[in-house]
Amino acid sequence: MTGFTKDDLRALAGAKSYDRGVDYVDAVEDLQVDGGKIFATVYGTEPYEVELTVGRRDLAGACDCPWGQEGNFCKHCVAVGLVYLFQRERGEAVPDRFDLRSYLASLDSQELVDLLMELAEGDRSIRRRLEARAADDPVGAVDAQNLRERIDRMLRVRGHAGWDGSWDYADTIGGIADALERLLQAGQGSAVASLAQRAMERVAESYEFFDDSDGQIGESSRALVAVHAAACAATGSDPVTLASWLLELQLGNADVPDLSIDDYADALGDAGVAAYGEQLRRIWEKRSPRTDWHTDALMREYARARGDVDLQVTVLGRASRPDYWAIVEVLTEAGRDREALEWSERSLAAADGAYDRRLADFAATAHAAAGRGPEALALRRAQFERDRCLVVYQALRGAATPDRWPELRAWALELLRHDASTARRGPSAWQPLSMLVDVLLWENSNEEAWQAAVEFGAVDGQWSRLARLRAEAHPADAIPVYERLADSKISLMKNDAYAEAADLAVQIMKLYDRLGREADGRAYVERLRATHKRKRNFMAELQRRGL
């Protein structure tokens, strides 16, 4: 097997995962090798199976922990790699993995059947996988009655099946969808329409028993929707009956299958779509607009599918708090810009507190584009009164004419100073982001920004930027800021934070040197070492920097 090193593990995992992997070395068990692969179990919050593949030029790792399943070289992979390297360095033999394939190959067919049946009876997920394989078996013609029995047996679940079972169930759904597709291609559209509908109803009934957090069941069930819609279209199913069934399933409690009127546009035709809309409208008009978001969503989808802009606006505006932004988007897409502007201004004048920055931007931009500068500026000023942040300040600056800006700037900064003063007097010890400092830094008013931070306070990120700027001409002012930031990083007791604190210590030493106070710089480092001598990782970071 081609070798690898600790540096290879660190490069693949990153410093943070590598350091965490070191802590998991004692949790590695059952280390085995098989050709160019290394296998082991790592006992973390639960047992995780790890597989390292050692190639000629690279190293790859796979782990069934959540981080590993996203394709990352996780701390468990690091731990397995370190244990393997440790045993090799000590000359200890790593046991070969048991050759299970050779053992199975040595059994006769009846022994294999008995073994598989024993496993299937003891593990329902294995049984489902085998049944799904049987349903996918292309040998012989697909039998509709047989498939109906499989749907009832394989898609009906009683009791909690969890996350692991959801993957097998999703595979089962996919296998049944493939069998239905073959049946449809064989010209049995009526049977497929009935069977696919039955399958979707079984999935909807059973869905509550699974943890489908990865969405695999929802994704697989879409294949059932596709084959059902195709079968209904091919056989000319009664559009009114189909519309009623579709709406009933959509309004049910199950989240899957995810059905849309767009899926059934061909099967429904104009008559079916009209029947669907009539039934949905009756339900929608009777229900409370405050609570029935589901019916509202279906009405929006129906109105969009019909291309009925007025109905979309009616639905979006019917709620206790209208969805103003969605209304503006619909009207803009339809080319009805004047109405879109009216709705955006209506939202800004609403007394229900439904302020949306996007609507204020839309209205101000529309007025500016039409040459109505005073109206745009008035909107930007009103927006800043409600939404005092850097991006709105920048928009206010952009809308103001040169002769108006000095007055507006003074007004805006006074509001920000009031906010900063109020925040500092508050009972909480937490220091909020100072928008006044951010605005002044954006303007490159660095001296004003420093004074504002000194007077009203700032958060660490702002202090870090201010200290870098201040250090150029006033290094003595920057030193206490850097020292406080370093203390804050050290208090987190994390390796990454220790590295940042050590970098800050380097900057502090340089500033002391510039002031001709080298002894004070050395004394600062000695205080760090004395105070935090038990933090070995931090001491190591200082050592790496020659401190």
VENDA-V999634 format. One record per residue. N is the residue number from 0. SS is DSSP state (H for helix, E for strand, - for the rest). OMEGA is omega in radians with two decimals (NA if undefined). Layout:
{{N/SS/OMEGA} {N/SS/OMEGA}}
This chain:
{{0/-/3.08} {1/-/-3.04} {2/-/3.01} {3/-/-3.06} {4/-/3.06} {5/H/3.11} {6/H/3.09} {7/H/3.12} {8/H/3.14} {9/H/-3.13} {10/H/-3.13} {11/H/-3.03} {12/H/-2.98} {13/-/-3.04} {14/H/-3.06} {15/H/-3.13} {16/H/3.11} {17/H/-3.12} {18/H/3.12} {19/H/3.12} {20/H/3.10} {21/H/-3.12} {22/H/-3.08} {23/-/-3.10} {24/H/-3.11} {25/H/-3.12} {26/H/-3.11} {27/E/3.11} {28/E/3.07} {29/E/3.10} {30/E/-3.13} {31/E/3.09} {32/E/3.09} {33/E/-3.08} {34/-/-3.14} {35/-/-3.11} {36/E/3.08} {37/E/-3.12} {38/E/3.06} {39/E/3.02} {40/E/3.11} {41/E/-3.08} {42/E/3.07} {43/-/3.04} {44/-/3.00} {45/-/-3.12} {46/E/3.10} {47/E/3.14} {48/E/-3.07} {49/E/3.08} {50/E/3.07} {51/E/3.09} {52/E/-3.09} {53/E/3.12} {54/-/3.14} {55/-/-3.06} {56/-/-3.07} {57/-/3.13} {58/E/3.12} {59/E/-3.14} {60/E/3.08} {61/E/-3.14} {62/E/-3.12} {63/-/2.98} {64/-/-3.11} {65/H/-3.12} {66/H/3.11} {67/H/-3.14} {68/H/3.06} {69/-/3.08} {70/-/-3.10} {71/-/3.03} {72/-/-2.91} {73/-/-3.13} {74/H/3.12} {75/H/3.07} {76/H/3.11} {77/H/-3.10} {78/H/3.13} {79/H/3.12} {80/H/-3.13} {81/H/3.13} {82/H/3.11} {83/H/-3.14} {84/H/-3.12} {85/H/-3.13} {86/H/3.11} {87/H/-3.14} {88/H/-3.14} {89/-/3.12} {90/-/3.12} {91/-/3.13} {92/-/3.06} {93/-/-3.05} {94/-/3.07} {95/E/3.10} {96/-/-3.13} {97/-/-3.09} {98/-/-3.09} {99/H/-3.12} {100/H/-3.14} {101/H/3.13} {102/H/-3.13} {103/H/3.13} {104/H/-3.13} {105/-/-3.12} {106/-/3.06} {107/-/-3.02} {108/H/-3.12} {109/H/3.10} {110/H/3.10} {111/H/3.12} {112/H/-3.14} {113/H/-3.14} {114/H/-3.14} {115/H/3.12} {116/H/3.10} {117/H/3.11} {118/H/-3.11} {119/H/3.14} {120/H/-3.12} {121/H/-3.09} {122/-/-3.06} {123/H/-3.12} {124/H/3.10} {125/H/3.13} {126/H/3.14} {127/H/-3.14} {128/H/3.12} {129/H/3.12} {130/H/3.09} {131/H/3.08} {132/H/3.12} {133/H/3.13} {134/H/-3.13} {135/H/-3.06} {136/-/-3.06} {137/-/-3.09} {138/-/3.12} {139/-/-3.12} {140/-/3.09} {141/-/-3.10} {142/-/-3.06} {143/H/-3.12} {144/H/3.09} {145/H/-3.13} {146/H/3.10} {147/H/3.13} {148/H/3.12} {149/H/3.11} {150/H/-3.13} {151/H/-3.08} {152/H/-2.98} {153/H/-3.08} {154/-/3.09} {155/-/-3.07} {156/-/3.05} {157/-/3.13} {158/-/-3.05} {159/-/-3.14} {160/-/3.02} {161/H/-3.07} {162/H/-3.13} {163/H/-3.13} {164/H/-3.10} {165/H/3.13} {166/H/3.11} {167/H/3.14} {168/H/3.09} {169/H/3.08} {170/H/3.12} {171/H/3.11} {172/H/3.13} {173/H/3.12} {174/H/3.12} {175/H/3.10} {176/H/3.10} {177/H/3.12} {178/H/3.10} {179/H/3.11} {180/H/3.11} {181/H/3.10} {182/H/3.10} {183/H/3.12} {184/H/3.10} {185/-/3.07} {186/-/-3.13} {187/-/-3.06} {188/H/-3.11} {189/H/3.12} {190/H/-3.13} {191/H/-3.14} {192/H/-3.13} {193/H/-3.10} {194/H/3.14} {195/H/3.09} {196/H/3.12} {197/H/-3.14} {198/H/-3.14} {199/H/3.13} {200/H/3.10} {201/H/3.11} {202/H/3.13} {203/H/-3.14} {204/H/-3.00} {205/H/-2.96} {206/H/-3.08} {207/H/-3.08} {208/H/-3.06} {209/E/2.92} {210/-/-3.08} {211/-/-3.06} {212/-/3.09} {213/-/3.04} {214/-/-3.07} {215/H/3.11} {216/H/3.11} {217/H/-3.14} {218/H/-3.14} {219/H/-3.11} {220/H/3.09} {221/H/3.08} {222/H/3.07} {223/H/3.12} {224/H/-3.09} {225/H/-3.10} {226/H/3.09} {227/H/3.13} {228/H/3.13} {229/H/3.14} {230/H/3.11} {231/H/3.13} {232/H/-3.09} {233/H/-3.06} {234/H/3.13} {235/-/3.13} {236/-/3.14} {237/-/-3.02} {238/H/-3.12} {239/H/3.10} {240/H/3.12} {241/H/3.12} {242/H/-3.14} {243/H/3.13} {244/H/-3.13} {245/H/-3.11} {246/H/3.14} {247/H/3.14} {248/H/3.12} {249/H/-3.10} {250/-/3.10} {251/-/-3.07} {252/-/-3.07} {253/-/3.12} {254/-/3.10} {255/-/-0.13} {256/-/3.09} {257/-/-3.04} {258/-/3.10} {259/-/3.08} {260/H/3.10} {261/H/3.14} {262/H/-3.00} {263/H/-3.10} {264/H/-3.12} {265/H/-3.10} {266/H/-3.11} {267/H/-3.05} {268/H/-3.11} {269/H/-3.10} {270/H/-3.13} {271/H/3.12} {272/H/3.12} {273/H/3.13} {274/H/3.09} {275/H/-3.11} {276/H/-3.14} {277/H/3.13} {278/H/-3.12} {279/H/-3.12} {280/H/3.12} {281/H/3.13} {282/H/-3.07} {283/H/-3.07} {284/H/-3.12} {285/H/-3.02} {286/-/-3.08} {287/-/3.10} {288/-/-3.13} {289/-/-3.01} {290/-/-2.99} {291/-/3.13} {292/H/-3.11} {293/H/3.13} {294/H/3.08} {295/H/-3.14} {296/H/3.11} {297/H/3.11} {298/H/3.10} {299/H/3.13} {300/H/3.13} {301/H/-3.13} {302/H/3.10} {303/H/3.14} {304/H/3.12} {305/H/-3.09} {306/-/-3.09} {307/-/-3.08} {308/H/-3.11} {309/H/3.12} {310/H/3.09} {311/H/-3.14} {312/H/3.12} {313/H/-3.13} {314/H/-3.10} {315/H/-3.12} {316/H/-3.04} {317/H/-3.06} {318/-/3.13} {319/-/3.00} {320/-/-3.06} {321/-/3.08} {322/-/-3.01} {323/H/-3.08} {324/H/3.10} {325/H/3.10} {326/H/3.13} {327/H/3.12} {328/H/-3.13} {329/H/-3.10} {330/H/3.11} {331/H/3.13} {332/H/3.13} {333/-/3.13} {334/-/-3.11} {335/-/-3.01} {336/H/-3.10} {337/H/3.12} {338/H/3.11} {339/H/3.12} {340/H/3.13} {341/H/3.14} {342/H/3.13} {343/H/3.12} {344/H/3.08} {345/H/3.14} {346/H/-3.12} {347/H/3.13} {348/H/-3.07} {349/-/-3.11} {350/-/-3.06} {351/-/3.11} {352/-/-3.08} {353/-/3.14} {354/-/3.12} {355/-/-3.09} {356/H/-3.12} {357/H/-3.14} {358/H/3.08} {359/H/3.09} {360/H/-3.12} {361/H/-3.09} {362/H/-3.12} {363/H/3.14} {364/H/3.13} {365/H/3.13} {366/H/3.14} {367/H/-3.14} {368/H/3.14} {369/-/3.11} {370/-/-3.13} {371/-/-3.07} {372/H/3.14} {373/H/3.12} {374/H/3.12} {375/H/-3.14} {376/H/3.12} {377/H/3.11} {378/H/3.13} {379/H/3.11} {380/H/3.10} {381/H/3.12} {382/H/-3.12} {383/H/3.10} {384/H/-3.11} {385/H/-2.94} {386/-/-3.03} {387/-/3.12} {388/-/-3.04} {389/H/-3.06} {390/H/3.10} {391/H/3.05} {392/H/3.11} {393/H/3.11} {394/H/3.08} {395/H/3.11} {396/H/-3.13} {397/H/-3.11} {398/H/-3.05} {399/-/3.02} {400/-/-3.09} {401/H/-3.09} {402/H/3.14} {403/H/-2.96} {404/H/-3.13} {405/H/3.14} {406/H/-3.13} {407/H/3.13} {408/H/-3.14} {409/H/3.13} {410/H/-3.10} {411/H/-3.13} {412/H/3.10} {413/H/3.06} {414/H/-3.13} {415/H/3.09} {416/H/3.11} {417/H/3.11} {418/H/-3.11} {419/H/3.13} {420/H/3.14} {421/H/-3.13} {422/H/-3.10} {423/H/-3.13} {424/H/-3.09} {425/-/-3.08} {426/-/-3.06} {427/-/3.09} {428/-/-3.14} {429/-/-3.11} {430/-/3.14} {431/-/3.07} {432/-/3.12} {433/-/3.13} {434/H/3.10} {435/H/3.12} {436/H/3.14} {437/H/-3.13} {438/H/-3.11} {439/H/3.07} {440/H/3.11} {441/H/3.13} {442/-/-3.03} {443/-/3.04} {444/-/-2.93} {445/H/3.13} {446/H/3.10} {447/H/3.14} {448/H/3.12} {449/H/-3.13} {450/H/3.11} {451/H/3.12} {452/H/3.13} {453/H/-3.06} {454/H/-2.99} {455/H/-3.10} {456/-/3.14} {457/-/3.09} {458/-/-3.02} {459/H/-3.13} {460/H/3.09} {461/H/3.12} {462/H/3.13} {463/H/3.13} {464/H/3.14} {465/H/-3.12} {466/H/3.11} {467/H/3.13} {468/H/-3.07} {469/H/-3.05} {470/H/-3.11} {471/H/-3.06} {472/H/-3.08} {473/-/-3.08} {474/H/-3.13} {475/H/3.10} {476/H/-3.06} {477/H/-3.04} {478/H/-3.12} {479/H/3.09} {480/H/3.12} {481/H/3.14} {482/H/3.12} {483/H/3.11} {484/H/3.11} {485/H/3.11} {486/H/3.14} {487/H/3.12} {488/H/-3.12} {489/H/-3.10} {490/H/3.12} {491/-/3.10} {492/-/3.05} {493/-/-3.04} {494/H/3.13} {495/H/3.13} {496/H/3.08} {497/H/3.13} {498/H/3.12} {499/H/3.13} {500/H/3.11} {501/H/3.07} {502/H/3.10} {503/H/3.11} {504/H/3.08} {505/H/3.13} {506/H/3.13} {507/H/3.10} {508/H/-3.12} {509/H/-3.14} {510/H/3.07} {511/H/3.12} {512/H/3.14} {513/H/-3.14} {514/-/-3.10} {515/-/-3.09} {516/-/-3.09} {517/H/-3.13} {518/H/3.10} {519/H/3.10} {520/H/3.12} {521/H/3.13} {522/H/3.12} {523/H/-3.14} {524/H/3.12} {525/H/3.09} {526/H/3.09} {527/H/-3.10} {528/H/-3.12} {529/H/-3.09} {530/H/-3.00} {531/-/-3.04} {532/-/3.14} {533/-/3.12} {534/-/-3.00} {535/H/-3.13} {536/H/3.10} {537/H/3.09} {538/H/3.13} {539/H/3.12} {540/H/3.08} {541/H/-3.14} {542/H/-3.14} {543/H/-3.11} {544/-/3.10} {545/-/-3.12} {546/-/NA}}
